[in-house]
Every structure is written in C-alpha cells, then in structure tokens.
Amino acid sequence: MTSCTPADGPPDLLFLLSWASHALQTEHAAGLAELGISPRAHYVLAQARTGDLTQRQIGERCGVDKTTMVVTLDQLERAGLAERRPVPTDRRARLVAVTPAGEQVLLRARQVVERIQEDLLATLPEPDREVFLRALVALVTGPLATSSPYAPGSRSGC
C-alpha cells in the first residue's frame, strides 16, 4: 500500500476510506461473480425481495440512475432472478419481484457477503470490531448522511 499519511499530519481519512471501499467492492464483486451477479444486482435483489417496491423506488434506495436500473433489471430478468409486474394503480410503473431462483441466489449471495465481512473483521482484534462498525455507522448516518445522493443516510436499505 502506498503511504496514506502526509509528511506533516495524521492519516488521510479520505484515502483510507477510499482504499478500504475499493478493496471491499473488489472482494464483493469477485465473490458474487461466482453466483453470476454483480454487487449492484445483489443490492437490487435484496430491495426487491418484498415485491412491493417499484423499479424507481429500488433505484432510489440503491443510488442507481434510471438507465442503469433498467439495464440491471433486464439482466436479472434474463437470468430468471427477478420480474417486473405492472402496478394496478399506475400503468407506467412496475413492481419488481424476486423469483424463486432469485431467492436462492439471494440466499447464497448473503452467505458470500457475510463470509467476506467476517473474514475482514477477523483481522481486527475482537474488542475493536464492534467499535469499528459502530463508528462507521455513526459517520454514515451522521455527518456523511446527506453529503451525496448515494450516501447510505439518503436512501434506505442499501
């Protein structure tokens, strides 16, 4: 790893969080690729599981723009993992439902993600794990919650 500490100060928080995020995204992408899905498809499936959210609502929750959401749902439908159904009260809107095959992939994806997270957190001393997670949650639900349309605090569930 290249240096994350400027010569005249403390570690660079942006660099550290970016490095950690990139590395974790890479791990997720590799693990989920074995199931034939991307991290984005996993997030969409997880949100669609209830079957009562529209395509637009899921996109907002996951920070996915309309075009990318359409492409993602097209891929999930072709793979037989999700389907779009008309909303009875709005002919322009579509509810997204997870198929039985999608439920199986979602279950396996959760196992992959949990394993990756457990492996990563196991590198920290046990007393630090809960503190670390609590601190990250405090940051993303506090000062970082509304700094970006894709921040976790500005959408629910992803």
MOQUIKA-V763550 format. One record per pair of residues at least 6 apart in sequence whose ideal C-beta (glycine too) atoms are under 8 Angstrom apart, sorted by the first residue. I is the first residue (numbers start at 1). J is the second residue. Records with the same first field share a line. If there is no record, write none. Layout:
BEGIN
I = J / J
END
This chain:
BEGIN
1 = 19
4 = 11 / 12 / 15 / 16 / 19
5 = 11 / 12
6 = 12
24 = 116 / 120
25 = 39
27 = 116 / 120
28 = 39 / 42 / 112 / 113 / 116
29 = 38 / 39
31 = 112 / 113 / 115 / 116
32 = 38 / 39 / 41 / 42 / 109 / 112 / 113
34 = 112
35 = 105 / 108 / 109 / 112
36 = 79 / 105
37 = 45 / 76 / 79 / 81 / 105 / 109
38 = 72
40 = 62 / 64 / 68 / 72
41 = 72 / 75 / 76 / 81
42 = 106 / 109 / 113
43 = 62 / 64 / 158
44 = 58 / 62 / 64 / 69 / 72 / 73 / 76 / 82 / 96
45 = 76 / 81 / 82 / 98 / 102 / 105 / 106 / 109
46 = 106 / 157 / 158
47 = 53 / 58 / 61 / 62 / 96 / 157 / 158
48 = 58 / 82 / 96 / 97 / 98 / 102
49 = 98 / 103 / 106
51 = 95 / 96 / 97 / 98
52 = 95
53 = 61 / 95 / 96
54 = 87 / 93 / 94 / 95 / 96
55 = 69 / 70 / 73 / 84 / 93 / 94 / 95 / 96
56 = 66 / 69 / 93
58 = 64 / 69 / 96
59 = 65 / 66 / 68 / 69
60 = 155
61 = 155 / 156 / 157 / 158
62 = 69 / 155 / 157 / 158
63 = 149 / 150 / 154 / 155 / 158
64 = 72
73 = 82 / 84 / 96
76 = 82 / 102
77 = 83 / 84
79 = 101
80 = 99 / 101 / 102
81 = 98 / 99 / 101 / 102 / 105
82 = 96 / 97 / 98 / 99 / 102
83 = 96 / 97 / 99
84 = 94 / 95 / 96 / 97
85 = 94 / 95 / 96 / 97
86 = 93 / 94 / 95
87 = 93 / 94 / 95
98 = 106
121 = 129 / 132 / 133
124 = 132
140 = 151 / 152 / 153
141 = 152 / 153
142 = 153
144 = 151 / 153
145 = 151 / 152 / 153 / 154
146 = 153 / 154
148 = 154
152 = 158
END
